[in-house]
C-alpha cells in the first residue's frame, strides 16, 4: 500500500503534461542527470522500460526527459518544444524501448556523452513527481533529489568515510541519508550523502582535498520549484546547477 508523506505527494508539482509520473518525474530525472554531468550533454541515449516504454509518446515522457537534460523545470511551457530546443543546443537524442522487466514500471536508463565524458544513470518515477535514481555509472544507489546531497567518488579504503562525515560535522551539516557502493574491494567507490541543509563551498573544497577522493558533486534539492533565471527565449531555464570539484 502506498504511503503519502504530504499533500504534494498526492497532487504532484506544478507541471506541464498529463501525468505527474510520466512527465514531472521524467523532467526531474533529466534534471538530476544533467546536474551530475555538469553541463548539457552533446549526446543522450534514452532507453525506456515498462509503462514509460508503452506510453511515452502520448504522455510526453520523451519531451520531459529531454527538457530536464536541458535544464527546464517541470512548469516550463517550453517542454512541448523539447526536440527543437535540443537541436538548438546541439544535443543529439536517440530513443529506445526495452521489454526487459524492471522493479518499477516507470524506469529509464540515460546514457550521456560529451567531449570524451560519459555518464550512465537509471531513474525511476514513483508518482506525484517523486523520483529515485537507483544507479549511477553501475553503482547501485538511491537518490531522491528531495534534499541537498553530495556524491563522492573515491578509492575504497579505510578512513575516507570518517574524514568526509567529519568535515560535514565540523560545518554543522546533518546527514539525513547515507549510502556507499563499490565495484570491488580497494577499487572505485561512490558515497552518497543527503543532508538537511546546503553544503557550503568551503566544505566541498575540504572534502575534495582528502587523499584518494577523485571527484565531489554537490546537488541541490528538487522538491521546491526554483525561481527561473531566464528572461529571454534565447536563455536556458536552469532549475539548479551543481557544485563540481575535482581532485586532480
VOLO-996294 format. One record per residue (C-alpha): residue number from 1; residue in one letter; chain; x, y, z. Coordinates in steps of 0.1 Angstrom, whole numbers, plus 5000, padded with zeros to 4 digits. Layout:
pos,code,unit,c1,c2,c3
NUM,a,A,X,Y,Z
...
// end
This chain:
pos,code,unit,c1,c2,c3
1,x,A,5000,5000,5000
2,x,A,5013,5034,4991
3,x,A,5021,5058,5019
4,x,A,5019,5096,5012
5,x,A,5040,5119,5033
6,x,A,5024,5151,5022
7,x,A,4997,5167,5001
8,x,A,5024,5173,4975
9,x,A,5029,5136,4971
10,x,A,4993,5132,4961
11,x,A,4986,5161,4938
12,x,A,5021,5164,4924
13,x,A,5040,5195,4914
14,x,A,5031,5224,4892
15,x,A,5039,5209,4858
16,x,A,5032,5208,4821
17,x,A,5018,5174,4809
18,x,A,4991,5149,4815
19,x,A,5009,5128,4842
20,x,A,5030,5136,4872
21,x,A,5048,5102,4870
22,x,A,5053,5103,4832
23,x,A,5060,5140,4829
24,x,A,5071,5158,4861
25,x,A,5090,5128,4874
26,x,A,5107,5124,4840
27,x,A,5117,5161,4839
28,x,A,5133,5156,4874
29,x,A,5152,5125,4863
30,x,A,5166,5145,4834
31,x,A,5175,5174,4858
32,x,A,5194,5152,4881
33,x,A,5213,5135,4852
34,x,A,5222,5170,4839
35,x,A,5233,5182,4873
36,x,A,5255,5152,4879
37,x,A,5270,5155,4844
38,x,A,5275,5193,4850
39,x,A,5265,5206,4816
40,x,A,5241,5199,4787
41,x,A,5254,5167,4771
42,x,A,5262,5165,4734
43,x,A,5245,5132,4730
44,x,A,5220,5112,4751
45,x,A,5206,5077,4745
46,x,A,5173,5072,4763
47,x,A,5161,5037,4770
48,x,A,5126,5034,4783
49,x,A,5111,5004,4802
50,x,A,5077,4993,4813
51,x,A,5049,5019,4813
52,x,A,5074,5045,4801
53,x,A,5081,5024,4770
54,x,A,5045,5018,4762
55,x,A,5030,5053,4767
56,x,A,5059,5077,4764
57,x,A,5046,5093,4732
58,x,A,5011,5100,4745
59,x,A,5023,5112,4779
60,x,A,5053,5132,4766
61,x,A,5079,5113,4787
62,x,A,5105,5118,4760
63,x,A,5098,5155,4759
64,x,A,5101,5156,4797
65,x,A,5134,5138,4799
66,x,A,5149,5159,4772
67,x,A,5137,5191,4789
68,x,A,5152,5181,4822
69,x,A,5185,5175,4804
70,x,A,5183,5210,4790
71,x,A,5177,5224,4825
72,x,A,5139,5232,4822
73,x,A,5117,5229,4853
74,x,A,5085,5209,4854
75,x,A,5064,5240,4850
76,x,A,5080,5253,4818
77,x,A,5058,5257,4787
78,x,A,5089,5250,4766
79,x,A,5087,5213,4774
80,x,A,5065,5209,4744
81,x,A,5093,5222,4722
82,x,A,5119,5198,4737
83,x,A,5132,5184,4704
84,x,A,5136,5218,4688
85,x,A,5154,5231,4719
86,x,A,5177,5201,4718
87,x,A,5185,5208,4682
88,x,A,5193,5244,4691
89,x,A,5216,5232,4720
90,x,A,5233,5207,4696
91,x,A,5220,5178,4718
92,x,A,5217,5146,4697
93,x,A,5189,5124,4711
94,x,A,5181,5088,4705
95,x,A,5151,5070,4720
96,x,A,5148,5032,4725
97,x,A,5123,5010,4743
98,x,A,5131,4978,4761
99,x,A,5108,4949,4772
100,x,A,5131,4936,4799
101,x,A,5114,4935,4833
102,x,A,5124,4961,4859
103,x,A,5115,4966,4895
104,x,A,5093,4996,4887
105,x,A,5071,5003,4857
106,x,A,5083,5038,4851
107,x,A,5120,5032,4846
108,x,A,5145,5049,4823
109,x,A,5182,5045,4815
110,x,A,5201,5076,4804
111,x,A,5235,5075,4787
112,x,A,5251,5109,4784
113,x,A,5281,5117,4763
114,x,A,5301,5149,4757
115,x,A,5338,5156,4747
116,x,A,5351,5123,4759
117,x,A,5330,5122,4791
118,x,A,5302,5097,4797
119,x,A,5276,5091,4824
120,x,A,5251,5063,4827
121,x,A,5221,5066,4851
122,x,A,5189,5047,4859
123,x,A,5159,5067,4872
124,x,A,5125,5056,4884
125,x,A,5094,5078,4886
126,x,A,5074,5069,4917
127,x,A,5044,5091,4912
128,x,A,5034,5126,4922
129,x,A,5067,5139,4907
130,x,A,5089,5119,4931
131,x,A,5118,5100,4917
132,x,A,5145,5076,4927
133,x,A,5179,5075,4910
134,x,A,5189,5038,4915
135,x,A,5221,5036,4895
136,x,A,5249,5059,4886
137,x,A,5277,5045,4864
138,x,A,5269,5010,4876
139,x,A,5269,5020,4912
140,x,A,5237,5010,4930
141,x,A,5224,5040,4949
142,x,A,5191,5057,4960
143,x,A,5190,5094,4953
144,x,A,5156,5111,4956
145,x,A,5166,5147,4950
146,x,A,5143,5158,4979
147,x,A,5173,5170,4999
148,x,A,5206,5185,4991
149,x,A,5232,5158,4986
150,x,A,5268,5152,4977
151,x,A,5282,5124,4955
152,x,A,5318,5115,4964
153,x,A,5338,5093,4941
154,x,A,5369,5078,4958
155,x,A,5392,5049,4962
156,x,A,5377,5023,4986
157,x,A,5400,5023,5017
158,x,A,5397,5028,5054
159,x,A,5391,5063,5068
160,x,A,5377,5080,5038
161,x,A,5341,5079,5051
162,x,A,5351,5092,5085
163,x,A,5370,5121,5070
164,x,A,5341,5132,5048
165,x,A,5315,5129,5076
166,x,A,5339,5148,5099
167,x,A,5341,5177,5075
168,x,A,5303,5179,5074
169,x,A,5300,5176,5112
170,x,A,5325,5204,5117
171,x,A,5304,5226,5094
172,x,A,5273,5217,5114
173,x,A,5256,5199,5085
174,x,A,5234,5170,5095
175,x,A,5233,5138,5073
176,x,A,5198,5125,5066
177,x,A,5207,5096,5044
178,x,A,5240,5078,5035
179,x,A,5248,5051,5011
180,x,A,5281,5036,4999
181,x,A,5286,5014,4968
182,x,A,5318,5000,4954
183,x,A,5328,4980,4924
184,x,A,5353,4958,4943
185,x,A,5373,4960,4975
186,x,A,5400,4986,4972
187,x,A,5387,5000,4939
188,x,A,5365,5029,4929
189,x,A,5336,5036,4952
190,x,A,5307,5060,4954
191,x,A,5294,5076,4986
192,x,A,5261,5094,4986
193,x,A,5252,5117,5015
194,x,A,5219,5135,5017
195,x,A,5218,5164,5041
196,x,A,5194,5187,5059
197,x,A,5210,5218,5045
198,x,A,5230,5231,5016
199,x,A,5267,5223,5018
200,x,A,5290,5253,5018
201,x,A,5316,5256,4991
202,x,A,5343,5257,5018
203,x,A,5332,5222,5030
204,x,A,5332,5210,4994
205,x,A,5368,5221,4989
206,x,A,5379,5205,5021
207,x,A,5363,5172,5011
208,x,A,5379,5174,4976
209,x,A,5413,5177,4992
210,x,A,5411,5145,5011
211,x,A,5436,5119,4998
212,x,A,5421,5093,4974
213,x,A,5390,5113,4966
214,x,A,5387,5118,4929
215,x,A,5355,5139,4924
216,x,A,5328,5156,4946
217,x,A,5295,5167,4932
218,x,A,5270,5187,4953
219,x,A,5234,5187,4943
220,x,A,5205,5210,4953
221,x,A,5170,5199,4964
222,x,A,5144,5193,4937
223,x,A,5113,5194,4959
224,x,A,5107,5232,4955
225,x,A,5103,5248,4921
226,x,A,5131,5273,4916
227,x,A,5129,5309,4905
228,x,A,5137,5310,4869
229,x,A,5168,5330,4859
230,x,A,5158,5332,4822
231,x,A,5140,5363,4809
232,x,A,5147,5355,4772
233,x,A,5138,5327,4748
234,x,A,5175,5325,4740
235,x,A,5185,5315,4775
236,x,A,5180,5282,4793
237,x,A,5159,5280,4824
238,x,A,5182,5263,4849
239,x,A,5164,5247,4878
240,x,A,5197,5243,4898
241,x,A,5233,5238,4890
242,x,A,5257,5216,4908
243,x,A,5290,5224,4925
244,x,A,5316,5201,4910
245,x,A,5350,5198,4925
246,x,A,5376,5175,4910
247,x,A,5407,5164,4929
248,x,A,5434,5163,4903
// end
